């Protein structure tokens, strides 16, 4: 278990380090520290294994440099204190590896339920009709499929394995309406719905994911006294 958490932390730190090295503009140190904090929080069982430091580096465009290392004493402490993990089963014709992989599927199922409750905020709804029950199950399933798709997309882009981070960054991108009255004696208006320009960190995420934000969105059709453009 510690190896799995350690692997996730190291992949996240390596991804962040590459991002800092490739960036050609200054990065906010506070935002980087919060990202590291979220990474360690998600993998808390192995977080104490690492010594992580963001130092000032005026020789680079970002102005910061990420340094991290492992603590050998933590590995020794974990080895002598964590005990032994024992699985007991009534299946005798499986190898140890087959039994362990099957057991690990339980943790993956539990993780799916946690994602449904925490990240997707899907709560129990007490339906009484069979059709509505099936529809609710389908919505939950599709939401989880989209979450895992984003996770795989993020992983292939070298951005770690937490869609929560991507969604948190993109949630700060908003659209704003620019309203201009027409100078023709009418009370009509020109409404321009523009997308706010992403900051440097968001631009890097969009580039790595191969996404392009539209500059303009159309307002809802049928709005009275509004000329869409």
BELFENKA-V139002 format. One line per field, one symbol per residue. psi: psi as a letter, one per 40 degrees, with the letter a starting at -180 (. if undefined). Layout:
BEGIN
psi: ???
END
This chain:
BEGIN
psi: ddddddddddddddddddddddheihihddddddddddddddfdeedeeihhhhihgeeiddeihhhiiihddddddddeeeahhhhhieheeiiddddddddddddddddddddddcdefhihhgieidddddddddddddddddddddddddddeffafgdddddddeeehiiihhhhihfeeieiihhhhihhhiadddddddddefihhidiihihiehifhhh.
END
